[in-house]
Amino acid sequence: MFTESWITHELNESPEALGLLGLFTALPTILLNLFGGAIADRFNKKIMITICQSLTLIGVILFAFLYHINFMEYWHIYFFAAAGGAINAFELPARMSYYPLLISKQAMPSAVAMNSLTWQGTRVVAPAIAGLLIAAFGGTSTLIVCCLGFLIMIFFLNLTNVKLSTMKKTGNPLQDIIDGLSFIYQNKLFLTIISYSFFLGFFGWVYMIMMPYMAVQVLEVSSTGTGVLLTAAGCGAVIPTIIFAKAGINNRRLGISAGSFFSGVAIILFAFTSYQFQNFYLAMVCVFVIGLSSSIYMLSAISAIQLNVPDRLRGRIMGIYTITYSIVSLGGLYSGLVGGFLDRQLGIEHIGVPISIGVGGSIVVIGAVCIFLFNKSLKEQI
């Protein structure tokens, strides 16, 4: 993800280019995710994950080759992003409904934290490594390292041995999708958490998509500095996963509300201080707090879903929830287009993207207050 966004910005420095990357990444996933979740509930999840990881590996190899021979234009990346988004629509629901099968329900809260620790730990290491590799050897070498990562994932996945329950064969995937959506609508806890996750992803976490622009154009740092900023967010995200790795977050309602509230405040500060002071270290502190707060939210939200969802619907419900990650990419379109528009209208360079990020953070703060004070399902069910 880091390398893809960096190469896009390298080939086209406009904020709209990163925004369109978000659109092409998100749209196939959003369109196909419901179907992917239904398929995950019907077929062998481990085989699905293996096939999807293998297809992604082939795509990254082709991406690296075309970039290496200087054939790549920035808009070519959109095709790879769309293909990756389509594959993720099937891989993410299968993966997020597969790992709960490895453990007992009693271990679920700590398992969610451990799973999050793996992802957040990668966020600590990977952006810094990617930034250094790009600075020292270029994007091709970084993409080759990514390929090795996919191979490792495929290898270790197939070492797991889970006895899968008999999979449903009657009906059709469309009816499965309707059943999943109906379940969410009738269970307000799921409706609240999933809808709010979409909201938070679109308005709040868009800063990750626009980080190459913020780092290079606003803070005036290189790929290494961009990697360090994303690493700072990862460092913040790791802390809650370590603290709550044993038992998870008990007060998940407070975790959802407070996590999103402080995440929104930190996003506002990041956008404002980055443009006003152009201080790299101050920006690093802000994204650290964003990562920490967002991690508390995610731990609380995913735990609440995994603990309450029926096994027969797990693939579909987690498939719908994972649209959140695509919504983040779609938020990049909002930020990029609004940022470019404001630059032209105000006649001030590089002010639009910070404004769009800051406005998004303000909306998140308002949403967090509202969901804590007025939402009954969080009060009554978790």
Secondary structure by P-SEA (a helix, b strand, c coil): caaaaaaaaaacccaaaaaaaaaaacaaaaacaaaaaaaaacccaaaaaaaaaaaaaaaaaaaaaaaaaccccaaaaaaaaaaaaaaaaccaaaaaacccccccccaaaaaaaaaaaaaaaaaacaaaaaaaaaacccaaaaaaaaaaaaaaaaaaaaacccccccccccccaaaaaaaaaaaaaacaaaaaaaaaaaaaaacccccccaaaaaacccccccaaaaaaaaaaaaaaaaaaaaaaccccccaaaaaaaaaaaaaaaaaaaaaaaaaacccaaaaaaaaaaaaaaaaaaaaaaaaaaaacccccaaaaaaaaaaaaaaaaaaaaaaaaaaaaaaaaaacccaaaaaaaaaaaaaaaaaaaaaaacccccccccc
